[in-house]
Amino acid sequence: MKLVVAVVQDQDSNVLMDVLMDRGFRATKLATTGGFLRQGNTTLLIGIEDHEIDDVVDIVKSVCRSRTQMTPPVSIIGRSTESYVGQPIEVPIGGATIFVLDVTQFERV
């Protein structure tokens, strides 16, 4: 057994859940927050058999796409920013971060 932990953009999570369910995979959806931009994202927990890893990873890759977003510049901690006028910067967001973990025991009650 494996546990796939997929961290995805909120924008992709509903479509991803629909595709996973259509293909017969169950997932638990958790609301999470990213560390860099401090924006909402979604973490999915998906319990699968070993032979299903490639199928699930391929689904996540096909649904979750990278994009860019304009964001205000990050201020430097401990420095005065009173006279600092920064320009918004374009940062890459989206895609997915996927972890595949071994599961020693799984029970559905």
N, C-alpha and C positions, 0 to 999 in steps of 0.2 A: 504494500500500500504506500501511497505517496500523498503528501499534502502540498498542493500548489498554492502559494501565496502570491497574488498578483496585485500590485499597487498601480492603479490607473487613474487618469483624469476623470473628474466627475462627468465631463461631457461625453465620455465614452462608456460609462458604466452601465447605463440602461440598455444600450444596444448589445453590449457584451453579455449581460445577464440573459437577454432574450436569445441570443445565438447559442449560448451554453445550454440553456434549458431546451431549445429546439433539438440539440444534439444529444440530449439525455444526461447532461451533467448537472448536478446540484451544486449550489454555491451559497455561502453565507457572505452577506454584504456588510461591511463595516465602514462608517464614515471616519475618515482620518484627515490629518492635516500635514502638508509637506513642510519640511524644515527650511528650505531656501526661500521660497516666495510666501510661505505661510498661508497658502491657499488650500481650499478643500480638495481632497481627492478621495478615492474609494479603494479599499483593500478587500479583495475577494479571497475567501478561503474555500478551496475546492479539493475534496477528497476523491482520489481516483486510484485505479489499479495501475500497476507499473507499466503495462502495455499501452495505456492511454495518455502517457506524458506528451508524446509528440502531437497528438490530436489537440489537446488542450492548449499547449504552447502555440501551435499554429493558429488556433482560433483567436487567442489574445493578440498575436502579432497582426492578424488580418483586420481586426476591429480597431485597435488602439493605434492612432496615428500621431506622429510628431507634428507640432505646429510652433509658431513663434508668437510672442506676446510682448507688447510694450509695457514696461514697468518703470516706476520712478527709480532713480539711482539709490543704492543702498548707502546710508550715511555711515561714516567711519566712527565706531564707538570711541568715546573719550575725546573727540576733537570737536571744536566749535564749528557749527555749520551755519551760523547766522548770516555770513556773507556768501555762502556757497549756493549757487544756483546751478543745479545739475540738469542735464537733459535726460529725458526718458531713454532707456536703453532697450533694445530688442533682445529677448532671451528665448532660448528653445524650451518648450514645455511639451508635455504629452508623451505619447509612447507608453511604455509599461516597464515596470521592474518586476521580474518574475523570479521567485525562489521555489525550488522543488526540494522538499524535505522528506526523509524517511519517516514512516509512521509504524510504530511497533504494535499498536493496538487501536482499533476503531470499532465503536459500537454506536448503533442508532437505536435509541429507546423511545 
